[in-house]
Amino acid sequence: MTDRRPIPRRPHIRYLLLHAYGRGGTIRTVMNQANSLVAAGWTVEIVSALRRRDDIQFPLDPRVRVSTVVDLREGTYTPPSGLVARWRDRKRGELLEAPARHVPKGEFGYRYFNRYVEDRLIAYMRSLTDGVLVTTRPALNFLAAEHATSGVVRIAQEHMNLGTHKRDVQQRIRETYPHFATVAVLTERDRDEYAELLPGTKVVRIPNAVHSLDQIPADPRSRIAVAAGRLFPQKGFDLLIPAWAKLVETYPDWQLRIYGSGEKKSELRHLIEEHHLYNHVFLMGHTDRLDDELAKASFYVLSSRFEGLPMVMIEAMSHALPVVSFDCPTGPADVLTHGVDGLLVAPEDPDALADAMAGLMADEVLRADMGVAAVLTAASYGPDSVHHRWESLFTSLHEQRHGHAAGAAKGTHA
């Protein structure tokens, strides 16, 4: 007897983020994906491994369900009463202090993991029986590869290039990623590198999408340059500030505005003071209106030591902003065409960065021409251009899974 039960047309999609309430680029792009999918009729849930804030920081469609595995907000945990409950509470405290077992120390988010967080995440993954689980960083990928049930279609997202990962993380990638139905990466170079490391594993390139292409164009007459990102070493603002110092004497009426928050704020402020840039370089902090701030500038600067796919850079290009960028691994060179929509210079070279910025600051016509080209480049990263790739991937994996299950059922009942 053939199993004629109808196949659900679309599976439940779950995105698992380390901290859905944060402000990072991965969080922003996952929420863009979720918004796009739920608007097209998919059932989408965002699961936050950890929660430390009350509110989501990026626009999110109310139809996207949000849930949390471990809530660490103050006042959310009430110590239990009773002998057995107190014993379990003591055990919980011990696990919170115990180091992670499954997450290698080289993982950039290692400090957020402990035995308790791992155990709760493993229990969550083992509770899933259907749909698609998309994990979004190596630590979560490793746990899903080994502990998500066979009823779930597993997809690993990689937002960083392979060479950026420490050796212990690369080894775990080699060991665990073959368990995934698909590994999704951001650039063609990433696809080639991961495919070489993981022979026989399906590796697809799906770039992140900007949230909108309907943006106010920047004014090439402006004398403002913008950079944005977390104030962490990765973003290289400690290289950008000395580079800007080389330009002040020639271009005293220009401003550099750096948007973002993070652990290196005091060090960067000291660097501004050291170079006497109090009236020229401004740490603007976090803003919920970055689109408005980008529209006030006339070019964007990317000074990162490494990237995955720099989405704020592409969002800047959607405002007709040309870009000056280090040719870091990976991302900028996969987006920019040197001399057309931006300028690429040698990685971690402040002198080269200063020379490129000076070239744009000196030439308003060049800024305008490159800005037009930048808009055309950004168009290929619009929601409509990227959304269908995820729909196609989810649909094909769902149909493959159902076809296998239906075939097994047919054989059982024949």
N, C-alpha and C positions, 0 to 999 in steps of 0.2 A: 504494500500500500504506500502510495506516495504522500509525503507530507505536504499538504496544500495550504498550510497556514500562511497568511499574508506577511510579507517582509515589511518591517517598518521602513518607510521611504527614507527617513533621515535619522541617523543615530544621535543619541545624546552626546554632546561635545563637552568635555570637562578640561579646562586649562588649570594646571597646578602651578602656582607661583610661590616663590619663597615668602614674599611679603607683598600682597596685593594692595596694601595701603601705603606703600612707599611711593617714591617719585622717580625711579629709574627708567631708563629707556626701554628695557624689556617690558616693564609693567605697562608703559604707555602703548607700546605696539601690540601687546596682547589684548589690551582693552579696545584698541582700534579694530583688531580682528573680530573680537566678540561682538562689538557694535554692528559691524558689517554683516556678520552671519545671522544675528538675531533679527536684523531688519529684513533679511531674506527668508525668514521663516524657520530657521534652525532653533533647536533647544540648546541653549548654551549656559554653562555654569563656570564661574571662576572660583577656584578653591585656593585659599591662602593658607600655606603651611603654618605661618606665624601671623599674629596680629598684635600690633603695638599702638595703633591709632584708631580713633573712632570713625574717621571718614575716608572714603576713597578720594584720591588726589586728582584724578583725571576724569573727563566726561565719560559716563557709562550709562548705556541704555537701561532704564529700569526693568526691562524684560530679562536682563541678564541676572541670574541668581548668583549671589556671592555667599560663600560659606567659609568657615575657618576650622582648621584642625587643632591648633594650639593657640589659645587666646592668652596673651601675656600682658594685657592691659591691667593697670593697677586697679584692684578692687573687684576683678572678675572671678577670682578664685577664693572660695570660702573653705577653710579647713574643716574636714568632716568630724563628726562626733562618733563615739562608739569605738570599742577596742579594735575590731578588725579594720574599720575605716581609718583609724589613726595609724595602724601599721602600714596600710596602703599609702597613706599620706607621707609617712617617713620614707617608704620605698620610692615614692615619686621624687622627693627631695634628693635622694641619693642618685637617681637616674639623671636629674637635672644637672648634677655636678659631674657625672661620669662622661668621659670623652666619647665622641662618636665612634662607632665600630665600622660603619659602611662607607663613610665619607672620608676620602683621603685628605691629609693636612694641606696639600697644595691647592685644594679647591678654594677659590676666592671667598666663598661664603662659609668656610669651615667654622668660623667662630659662632655662627648661628645654630650649629647643630650640636646635640648631645644625645645620650642614650634615650632620654625621655622623648625628645622630638622625633628621633628615628623610629622608636617603637610606636608612637602614635601615627606617624605617617605610614608605616608598614601595615598597621591595623586598618587604616583607612583604605589603602590600596587593596588589601585582601577582602574588603567588604564590597568592592565593585564587581558586578556580574555582567555588565553590558556596556555598550557605547564605546566612545573613543576617549582615551586619556592622553592629553598632550602635556608633557613635562618640559620645563623651560630653562633648566640649567643642569650642569653635570651632576651635582649631588642628588637632585630629584630624579634625574634620568637613571642613575645607578640604582636607586631604590625601586623605581618602577620596573626596570629590567629584571630584577630578581624577585620581586614580591607582588606585583600586580597579577591578578588572576588571568587565566587563559581566556576568560569570557570577554576581556577588554582588548580592544585594538590599541596598541601602544605606539605613540609617535614621540620621538625625542626632538626637541628644538635645540639647535646650537646657535647662540648669539655671539660667539667669539670664534676667532680663527684657531685652528688646531695648534699652531705653533705658540700661541699665547699661553696655553695650558701647561702647568708644571708636569714634570715627567711622571709622577705618580698618578696624576689625573689622566694623562694620555694612556697609561697602562690600563687603567680601569675602563676607559673608553673602548680600548681594543678588546677587553674581556667581555663587556656587557652590552655594547651597542648592537651586536648581531642579534640580540633578542627582540629588537624593535621591528615593527612592520615597516617603518620608514624613519630615516633620520633627515630632518629638514634643516638646511643651512641657508645662509643669506647671500652668498656670492658664488660666482663660477669657480674662483680659486679655492674657496672652501669646499665646494662640491668635489673638485678633483682631489684635494688632499684627504678628505674624509673617505672618499671612495677607494683611494689607494690603501689607506689604513685598514679599511673594513671590506675586503673583497667578498662579494656575494650579498652584501647588505644594500638595500635600496636607499640611495642618497639622492634627495631632490633639492633643487635650489628654488626657494620661494622668498623673494625679498620682503622686508617689512613695508607696509604702506603708510604714507602720511595720512593724517586724519582728514584733510581736505585739500583740494587744489583751488578752491574758490577764495583766494587770498588778495589782500590789498597789496599792490605792487610797491616796492620800496622806491625811494627817490634818489637817483644817482647823484644829485646835487648835495645830499647830506654829507656831513663830515663826522659821521659816527660809524665805527666798526663794532660788531657784536660777536661775542663768543658765549657759549652756554654749555653747561654740564655740571655734574657734581664736582665739588672742590676736592678731588682726589688726585693722587699722583698720575693716574692713567691719562687724565685730560691735559696734562702738560702746561697748565697755566703758569707754572714756575719757569717755563721756557718762553712763553708768550710775553710776559711782563718785561723781561730784559730786552726782548726783541723790540717791543714798543718804545722802550727808553732810547733806542738808537734813532728814532724818528721824530722825537719831540722838538728838537731844535729846528728841523726843516719844516715840520707840520705842527706848529704849536696850537692851532685852533681845532685839531682833531681830538676826538674822544674814543677811548676803548671802554666798552661796557661789558662786563662779565656777569652773566646770570647763572645762579645756582647756589647751593649751600653744601656744606660738608666739612670734614675734619681738618682741612688745610687752610681754613679761612684766615686764622691768625698769622700763619706763615706767609701767606700771599699778601696780607696787609703789611706785614713787615717788609716784604720785598718792594712793595709800592713806595713805602717810606724811604727805604734804602736808595731807591733810584729817583727820589724827589718827584714822584708822579702823582701827587695828591690831586692836582687839577686836570689830570689827563687819563688816568685809569681808575675805573670805579667798580667795586664789587657790589653788584646790585641786589644780591640775595635771590631767593626764590620768587618767581612771579607766576601767577595763574593766567597772565595775559601776554605770554611770550609772542604770540602772533602780532599783537599791537607793537611790541618793542622791536621786533624784526623789521616791521614796516618803516620804522624811523631811521634805519641804517642804510648804508650804501654798499657795504660788503660784509661777509661773514668770515671768521677765522676758525680753523680747526687745528689745534696744536697737540692733538692726542699722541701718546706714545704707541698706542694700539687701539683698534676698534673692532667691532663686528661689522655692522652696517650703520654708519652715523646718521640716525634719523633726524636729529635737529638740523644737521647740515642740509639734508634734502628738504626739510620744511622751510629752511631759509631760502633755498633755491626756488621754492614755489612762490616766494615773494619777489622774485626777480633779483635776488642778491647773488652776485658772483662770489666765489669762495677762494680763499687762500688757505692751503692745507699742507701739512706734512704728508708725505707719501708713506704713511705708516701701514703696517699690516693690520687688518685688511680693510677694504671698504672704500676709502677715498678714491683710489685709482680705478675701482670698479664702477664708480659713478661719474667722476669728473673726466673731462677731456682737456688736458693741459692746453692753455691758450685759447680755448673756446668758451667754456663756461666757468673756468676757474684756473688757478695756478697751483701746481704741485711742486714742492721743494723737498730736498733731502730730509729724511727723518731726524728729529731732535737737533736741528741746526738753526739756532736763533738768528744768525746772520743772514742765512738764506731766506728765512721767514720774513725778516725785516725788509730785505730787498724786494721781495714779491709784494708785500703790503705797500711799500713805497711806490711801486709801479702802478698800482691801482689808485692810490691817493693822489698821484700826479696827473691822472688822466680820466676826466669825467666821461668822455665819450667811450673809452674802453670799459668803464664800469657799466655804462648803459648797454653796450653791445653784448657784453658777457652776461648781463642780467637777463636779457631776452633769451639767450641760449640756455641759461639756467632754468628758466620756466619750462622750456621744451624738454629738458632732461628730466625734470621733476615729474612731468606728466606720466612717465612710465612707472612711477611709484604711487600713483593715485589709487584710491580704494577700488575703483572699478577695474583697474588693470590687474590688481593683486588678488582681489576677493575670489574670483572664479577659480584660481589655482587651488585655494584651500577647499572650496566646494568640490572640485573635481577629485582631489586627493581623498577627502573624507568619503565621498560617494564610492569611489573605486575600491577602497579598502573595505568598506562596509559590504559591498557586493561580493568581493572575494571571500570575506569571512562567511557570509550567508550561503554562498554557493557551496563552500566546503561543508558547512553544517547541514545543508539540505541534502547533499550527496550522501553524507554519513547516515542521515535519518532514513533516506530511501533504502540504503543497504540494510539497515536494521529491521525495517518493517516489510521487506519484500517477502 
